[in-house]
């Protein structure tokens, strides 16, 4: 029984963020999924262009941070070239 509860808890943690309408939003999804399920972010911060190496040359990646306030929780998503690369939530 203990193992089953541990497995269920691990699956819940790895499944990603669940929007208020029930859709799961996880890393690797496109930012359009956030806009459809949560609307425009409360705060949208542009981090500028980040220089990386790609295919023997230099590529520039656009990064943004989107902040949402849902209930008493703050959700922060890092968007890189239109794709969610990280998410974090906090109560304060």
N, C-alpha and C positions, 0 to 999 in steps of 0.2 A: 504494500500500500504506500509506503514511504517513497519507493522508487517511482511509482506512478505519479504521485504528486510532484516530485522533483522534475519529471519529464514534462508534465503539463505546464509547470511554471517556466521551464526553459523554453518551451515552444511559444508561450505567451510573450516572453521577453524578446525572442528573435523574430517575431512576426511583424514588427514595425509599429508605426504610429497609426492609431485608428482615428479617423476624422469623426466629428460629431454625427455625420450622416451614416456612419458605419463602414465606409470604405477604408481599406488599409493602404497607407502611404509608407513606402520604405525607400531605403537608399537605392539608387540606380533608376528610380522612376523619373520621368520628365517633370519639369516644373509646371506644365499645363495641368497635371493632376492636382497640384495644390490649388491652382487658380479655380478649377472647376469645383472642388470640394469645399474649399475654405474662403474663396474670394480673394480680393486684393489684400496683401499683408498690411498690418498696422504700421510697420516701419520697414523700409526697403533701403539697405545700405549698399552702395557700390564700392567694392574693394579694388577696383581698377583691373588692369590687365596683369597677369602673371606670366612670366617668360619661362617656357619649358623647351626641352629638346624633343623633336619628333621627326622621325624618318630622315635623319641626317641633317636636319635644319633646325631652325628656331621657330616655335609656334607660340602664339599669345592666347591665353585662356582668360575669358571674362569671368570674374567671380563676384557674387553678391551674397548678402545675408538678408534673409527674410525673417521677420519676427511676427508672430501671431500671439494674441492673448485669447485663450479659450477658457472660460470659467475663471478659476483661480490659478491657472498654469500659463507660463510663458513657453512657447515653442520657438526654437531657433533652427532654421534650415539654411545650410550653405549650398548655394546653387553655383554650379560650374558649367559654363556653356549650355545652360538650359536643362541641366540634370542635377538631381539631388545627390550630393556626395556625403553629407553629414547632417545629422539631426540631434538636437539636444533639448531637453525640457527642464524647467525648474519651477519652483513654486514662487520664487521672488524675482 
